[in-house]
Amino acid sequence: MPSLEQVRAKYVPRISGAEPSRSYIVEVDDAPTAFIQCYRICDWPDYAIIGEQAANAAGIDLFIAERERAHRGLGPRIIREFLHRVVFREPNLDSCVIGPAQNNRAAIRAYEKAGFRYLKTISIPGELEPEYLMRIGRDEFERSVATQSR
């Protein structure tokens, strides 16, 4: 478990705007349920490995707060709502990527349900294991939203 100093060192720059990631707490039924962050891929040089697709892409990370809330379908719901309300409200973003650990099958399934598709496996400096990089394009997302509203 991280110390209070470690938590402050990591998150205060995000909260103060000194770091380009935007962080959010997601509430479900008036209870804090998840943490989600969003960032432009081009702001993080370690992600240059993605290639030209990084230019107009956002990256997101999702963490469900309590194990009791995991594996209940919240992940795809939260992500789709976040893509709608935050990510694709930015007119110059044409895609979004997410990189679960390559062995995190539950997260991969949840992201597939949200519409993400496998792009490639990458190793990011400082990460413990390779990421199973997944992507959804704005067009794909908008088509799926239109299909669901029929």
Secondary structure by P-SEA (a helix, b strand, c coil): cccaaaaaacccccccccccbbbbbbbccccccbbbbbbcccccccccccccccccbbbbbbbcccccccccaaaaaaaaaaaaccccccccccbbbbbccccaaaaaaaaaaabbbbcbbbbccccccccccccccaaaaaaaaaaaac
